[in-house]
Amino acid sequence: MSNLVKALIALSALAFVLAVVTHFTGALMSTQAEAYSRASTNLALLAIALVVAYDRPAGTGRTL
């Protein structure tokens, strides 16, 4: 699971960098900077959700 989370975080960072570059240089492949920014946010939220849902210590007795 941690490899998936790390991959999502890496993709989120890449999308953020693309958003910054697109903002200063203009649209890349007719894609606006907001699309990369939104993708970055969504990937980061997916990574956070996976960590919260699956990386709990065993035996805490907590349920959803």
C-alpha positions as CSV (number, residue, x, y, z in Angstrom):
1,M,0.0,0.0,0.0
2,S,2.8,2.4,0.8
3,N,4.2,2.0,-2.8
4,L,0.8,3.1,-4.2
5,V,0.7,6.1,-1.8
6,K,4.3,7.1,-2.8
7,A,3.4,6.8,-6.5
8,L,0.3,9.0,-6.0
9,I,2.3,11.6,-4.2
10,A,5.0,11.6,-7.0
11,L,2.3,12.0,-9.6
12,S,0.7,14.8,-7.6
13,A,4.1,16.6,-7.4
14,L,4.6,16.2,-11.2
15,A,1.1,17.6,-11.9
16,F,1.9,20.5,-9.6
17,V,5.1,21.3,-11.4
18,L,3.2,21.0,-14.8
19,A,0.6,23.5,-13.4
20,V,3.3,26.0,-12.5
21,V,5.1,25.6,-15.8
22,T,1.9,25.9,-17.7
23,H,0.9,29.0,-15.8
24,F,4.1,30.8,-16.9
25,T,4.5,29.5,-20.4
26,G,0.9,29.1,-21.6
27,A,-1.1,26.0,-22.4
28,L,0.8,22.7,-22.9
29,M,-1.0,20.5,-25.5
30,S,-4.1,22.8,-25.2
31,T,-4.4,22.0,-21.4
32,Q,-4.9,24.8,-19.0
33,A,-2.9,25.2,-15.8
34,E,-6.1,24.7,-13.7
35,A,-6.4,21.1,-15.0
36,Y,-3.0,20.2,-13.8
37,S,-3.6,21.9,-10.5
38,R,-6.9,20.0,-10.0
39,A,-5.2,16.8,-10.9
40,S,-2.5,17.5,-8.3
41,T,-5.1,18.1,-5.6
42,N,-7.1,15.0,-6.5
43,L,-4.1,12.7,-6.4
44,A,-2.9,14.1,-3.1
45,L,-6.4,13.6,-1.6
46,L,-6.4,10.0,-2.9
47,A,-3.1,9.4,-1.2
48,I,-4.3,10.9,2.1
49,A,-7.5,8.8,1.9
50,L,-5.5,5.6,1.4
51,V,-3.2,6.3,4.3
52,V,-6.1,7.1,6.6
53,A,-8.1,4.1,5.5
54,Y,-5.4,1.4,5.5
55,D,-2.5,2.4,7.6
56,R,-4.0,2.1,11.1
57,P,-2.2,0.4,13.9
58,A,-3.7,-3.0,14.7
59,G,-5.6,-3.5,18.0
60,T,-6.8,0.0,18.6
61,G,-10.5,-1.0,18.6
62,R,-11.4,1.9,16.4
63,T,-14.1,1.4,13.7
64,L,-15.4,3.7,11.0
